[in-house]
Amino acid sequence: MNWSVSGQKTQVRTLFLYSGLTLSVLGFLTGTSVILAAGIFFLLASCAAKYYLFYLIRHLALVNK
């Protein structure tokens, strides 16, 4: 099995990223702060998921005794 540490986009991150961008633009154009806040939340959740996965990759250790 090949292991990779490079930054890969998962389906959930891609969904959060695109929905966040869409909601942010839609909220900005319509002037609705609730939709804009939801879009920003999705964008932040996408970034948090990325950095959390990198954190887990760095601190995960497989020990074979």
C-alpha positions as a LaTeX table, in Angstrom:
\begin{tabular}{lrrr}
\hline
Residue & $x$ (\AA) & $y$ (\AA) & $z$ (\AA) \\
\hline
Met1 & 0.00 & 0.00 & 0.00 \\
Asn2 & 1.38 & 3.39 & $-0.95$ \\
Trp3 & 1.21 & 6.12 & 1.68 \\
Ser4 & 1.24 & 9.76 & 0.75 \\
Val5 & 1.68 & 12.85 & 2.89 \\
Ser6 & 1.02 & 15.35 & 0.12 \\
Gly7 & $-2.00$ & 17.61 & 0.31 \\
Gln8 & $-4.91$ & 15.81 & $-1.24$ \\
Lys9 & $-8.43$ & 17.16 & $-1.54$ \\
Thr10 & $-11.02$ & 14.84 & $-0.10$ \\
Gln11 & $-14.65$ & 14.88 & $-1.15$ \\
Val12 & $-15.76$ & 16.51 & 2.09 \\
Arg13 & $-13.14$ & 19.26 & 1.86 \\
Thr14 & $-14.06$ & 19.90 & $-1.76$ \\
Leu15 & $-17.76$ & 20.07 & $-0.88$ \\
Phe16 & $-17.09$ & 22.49 & 1.99 \\
Leu17 & $-14.81$ & 24.61 & $-0.18$ \\
Tyr18 & $-17.20$ & 24.96 & $-3.11$ \\
Ser19 & $-20.30$ & 25.46 & $-0.97$ \\
Gly20 & $-18.42$ & 28.01 & 1.14 \\
Leu21 & $-17.32$ & 29.94 & $-1.93$ \\
Thr22 & $-20.82$ & 29.84 & $-3.40$ \\
Leu23 & $-22.51$ & 30.95 & $-0.20$ \\
Ser24 & $-19.96$ & 33.69 & 0.40 \\
Val25 & $-20.41$ & 35.18 & $-3.06$ \\
Leu26 & $-24.18$ & 34.83 & $-2.86$ \\
Gly27 & $-24.29$ & 36.42 & 0.59 \\
Phe28 & $-22.03$ & 39.26 & $-0.50$ \\
Leu29 & $-24.04$ & 40.02 & $-3.63$ \\
Thr30 & $-27.42$ & 39.92 & $-1.87$ \\
Gly31 & $-26.18$ & 41.68 & 1.27 \\
Thr32 & $-27.41$ & 38.89 & 3.55 \\
Ser33 & $-25.08$ & 38.55 & 6.51 \\
Val34 & $-26.41$ & 35.13 & 7.57 \\
Ile35 & $-25.59$ & 33.54 & 4.21 \\
Leu36 & $-22.21$ & 35.28 & 4.16 \\
Ala37 & $-21.45$ & 34.00 & 7.68 \\
Ala38 & $-22.45$ & 30.46 & 6.67 \\
Gly39 & $-20.13$ & 30.67 & 3.66 \\
Ile40 & $-17.24$ & 31.87 & 5.77 \\
Phe41 & $-17.94$ & 29.08 & 8.27 \\
Phe42 & $-17.75$ & 26.47 & 5.50 \\
Leu43 & $-14.48$ & 27.95 & 4.24 \\
Leu44 & $-13.00$ & 27.88 & 7.74 \\
Ala45 & $-14.21$ & 24.31 & 8.25 \\
Ser46 & $-12.50$ & 23.31 & 5.02 \\
Cys47 & $-9.21$ & 24.85 & 6.14 \\
Ala48 & $-9.51$ & 23.36 & 9.63 \\
Ala49 & $-10.06$ & 19.89 & 8.17 \\
Lys50 & $-6.93$ & 20.24 & 6.04 \\
Tyr51 & $-4.69$ & 21.32 & 8.91 \\
Tyr52 & $-6.19$ & 18.75 & 11.28 \\
Leu53 & $-5.36$ & 15.97 & 8.82 \\
Phe54 & $-1.80$ & 17.28 & 8.48 \\
Tyr55 & $-1.54$ & 17.37 & 12.28 \\
Leu56 & $-2.69$ & 13.76 & 12.51 \\
Ile57 & $-0.27$ & 12.67 & 9.78 \\
Arg58 & 2.67 & 14.24 & 11.60 \\
His59 & 1.81 & 12.73 & 14.97 \\
Leu60 & 0.63 & 9.30 & 13.88 \\
Ala61 & 3.10 & 6.54 & 14.54 \\
Leu62 & 2.75 & 2.90 & 13.64 \\
Val63 & 4.73 & 0.68 & 15.99 \\
Asn64 & 5.44 & $-2.91$ & 15.02 \\
Lys65 & 6.93 & $-4.88$ & 17.90 \\
\hline
\end{tabular}
